[in-house]
């Protein structure tokens, strides 16, 4: 079921909407990504003494008026579609590798674009908000996403930086209760926590300035 169909069946309007999709890692038949993900999860599960879980990649569809934006972070080499709304790029694996197209990702805010492999999404779509102000906030935030190295933890969050970091960061910075968003059963989304942590740090850093600004008084003039 696509987003519009889901909305019609639920009675929700389509003027402003934020919808979340959970896509299995390696959706679309990218076997290398799928097998690397399974290997990574098997090792992580063994080290953490837990069962191995299914890994997911998240993406957003954001509707505002007549336009619908596809928002996600993906390897540059996944598509050659022109005008796909690329607003930022970063390196994959190691910063110096980002000079090659094979080791670079892009952040997309694709107006009237699509989310590849959305037909394989699990427990989706999830309608998160119909608030126009939140929708605009999400769209405005996309270009300012911190483009750290994909797969590393350069910001000391305890979690890797990746495509899920983009989505959780956008939702947290725009005022969504991200901690309440459930994953598909037996699912895990590496990078999701990293986005939340950095969003909280940035919000904390701006709060004192806001409070201080409200208390600032103009110095008295000396005759």
C-alpha positions in Angstrom: 0.0 0.0 0.0 1.4 3.4 -0.9 1.2 6.5 1.3 -1.8 8.0 -0.4 -3.8 4.8 -0.2 -2.9 4.4 3.5 -4.0 8.0 4.2 -7.3 7.6 2.4 -8.1 4.4 4.3 -7.3 6.1 7.6 -9.1 9.4 6.8 -5.9 11.5 7.3 -5.5 14.5 4.9 -2.6 14.8 2.6 -1.8 18.6 2.7 1.1 18.0 5.2 2.4 14.7 6.2 5.6 12.9 7.4 5.7 9.2 6.7 8.4 6.7 7.8 9.4 3.6 5.9 11.5 0.7 7.2 13.4 -1.1 4.3 15.3 -4.3 4.9 19.0 -3.8 4.5 20.0 -4.8 1.0 16.5 -4.4 -0.5 16.3 -4.3 -4.2 18.6 -7.3 -4.7 21.9 -5.7 -3.7 23.4 -9.0 -2.5 26.7 -7.5 -1.4 25.0 -5.1 1.0 22.7 -7.8 2.3 25.5 -10.3 3.0 27.8 -7.7 4.5 24.9 -6.6 6.8 24.3 -10.1 7.9 27.9 -10.7 8.7 28.2 -7.5 10.6 25.0 -8.3 12.6 26.2 -11.8 13.4 29.5 -10.5 14.7 27.8 -7.7 16.7 25.3 -10.2 18.2 28.1 -12.6 19.2 30.1 -9.8 20.9 27.0 -8.5 22.7 25.7 -12.0 23.7 22.3 -11.6 22.0 20.4 -13.1 19.1 21.0 -11.9 15.6 18.3 -9.5 14.4 17.1 -8.2 11.0 18.7 -4.9 9.9 16.7 -2.0 8.5 17.3 1.2 6.6 14.9 4.1 7.1 13.6 6.8 4.7 10.9 9.5 4.8 8.2 10.7 2.5 7.3 14.3 3.3 4.2 15.8 1.7 3.6 19.6 1.7 0.7 20.8 -0.5 1.0 19.3 -4.0 4.6 18.2 -3.6 5.9 15.0 -2.0 9.6 14.8 -1.1 11.6 11.6 -0.8 14.3 12.0 2.0 17.0 9.4 2.5 20.8 8.9 2.5 22.2 6.4 0.0 25.4 5.6 -1.8 26.1 7.9 -4.8 26.5 4.9 -7.1 23.0 3.5 -6.5 21.4 5.7 -9.1 22.2 8.0 -12.0 18.7 9.6 -11.9 19.2 13.4 -12.6 17.7 16.1 -10.4 17.3 13.8 -7.4 17.5 16.5 -4.9 21.0 16.0 -3.6 21.8 18.6 -0.9 24.9 17.1 0.7 27.6 14.4 0.4 30.0 12.6 2.7 32.5 9.8 2.8 31.9 6.1 3.4 34.3 4.0 5.6 37.2 6.5 5.8 37.2 10.3 5.1 40.0 10.0 2.5 38.0 7.4 0.5 35.2 10.0 -0.1 37.2 11.3 -3.1 36.0 8.2 -5.0 32.4 7.9 -6.2 32.4 4.3 -4.9 32.9 5.5 -1.3 30.6 8.5 -1.2 27.1 8.9 0.0 24.5 11.6 -0.7 21.7 13.1 1.2 18.6 13.6 -0.9 15.6 15.9 -0.5 14.0 14.7 -3.8 11.0 16.8 -4.8 8.3 14.5 -6.3 10.9 11.7 -6.3 10.7 8.1 -5.1 12.2 5.9 -2.5 13.9 2.9 -4.3 12.6 -0.5 -3.3 9.8 1.0 -1.2 7.6 -2.0 -2.2 9.8 -4.1 0.1 9.2 -1.9 3.1 8.2 -3.7 6.3 5.6 -2.5 8.9 5.2 0.6 6.7 4.1 3.3 5.9 4.0 4.9 9.4 2.3 8.3 9.5 4.2 10.3 12.0 2.8 13.9 11.7 0.3 15.9 9.8 1.6 19.2 11.3 2.6 21.7 8.5 5.1 23.4 10.7 6.9 20.2 11.5 6.9 19.2 7.8 8.5 22.5 6.9 11.0 22.1 9.7 12.1 18.7 8.4 12.5 20.0 4.9 14.5 23.0 6.0 16.8 20.8 8.2 17.9 18.3 5.5 20.8 20.4 4.1 22.3 21.0 7.6 22.6 17.3 8.4 26.2 16.7 9.8 27.9 14.7 7.0 30.2 12.6 9.1 31.8 9.4 7.7 29.3 6.6 7.1 30.0 3.6 9.3 32.2 5.3 11.9 31.5 7.0 15.2 33.5 10.2 14.8 31.2 12.1 17.2 31.5 9.6 20.1 27.8 8.6 20.3 28.4 4.9 20.9 26.7 4.1 17.5 27.8 4.3 13.9 26.8 7.2 11.6 24.7 6.1 8.6 21.4 6.5 6.8 19.3 5.8 9.9 21.2 8.7 11.7 19.8 11.1 9.1 16.2 10.1 9.7 16.3 10.0 13.5 18.3 13.3 13.5 15.7 15.0 11.3 12.8 13.7 13.4 14.4 14.6 16.7 15.4 18.1 15.6 11.9 18.8 14.3 10.3 17.9 17.6 9.1 14.3 17.1 9.1 11.8 20.0 11.7 9.6 18.2 12.1 7.3 21.2 8.5 6.2 20.8 9.0 5.0 17.2 9.0 1.2 17.1 11.0 -0.9 14.7 9.6 -3.9 12.8 9.5 -7.1 15.0 12.9 -8.6 15.5 14.4 -5.5 13.8 17.4 -3.3 14.5 18.5 0.0 13.0 22.2 0.7 13.5 22.8 4.5 13.5 19.4 5.4 14.8 20.7 6.2 18.3 23.5 8.3 16.9 21.2 10.7 15.2 19.1 11.1 18.4 22.2 11.7 20.5 23.6 14.4 18.2 20.2 16.1 17.9 20.0 16.2 21.7 23.5 17.7 21.9 22.6 20.4 19.4 19.4 21.3 21.1 21.2 21.5 24.5 23.8 23.8 22.9 21.3 26.2 21.6 19.0 26.3 24.7 21.4 28.4 26.9 21.7 31.0 24.2 17.9 31.2 23.9 17.5 31.6 27.6 20.3 34.1 27.8 18.9 36.2 25.0 15.6 36.5 26.8 17.4 37.9 29.9 19.7 40.3 28.1 19.3 43.9 29.0 20.6 46.9 27.1 23.4 48.7 29.1 22.4 51.9 30.7 23.6 55.0 28.8 26.0 57.3 30.6 25.3 61.0 30.0 
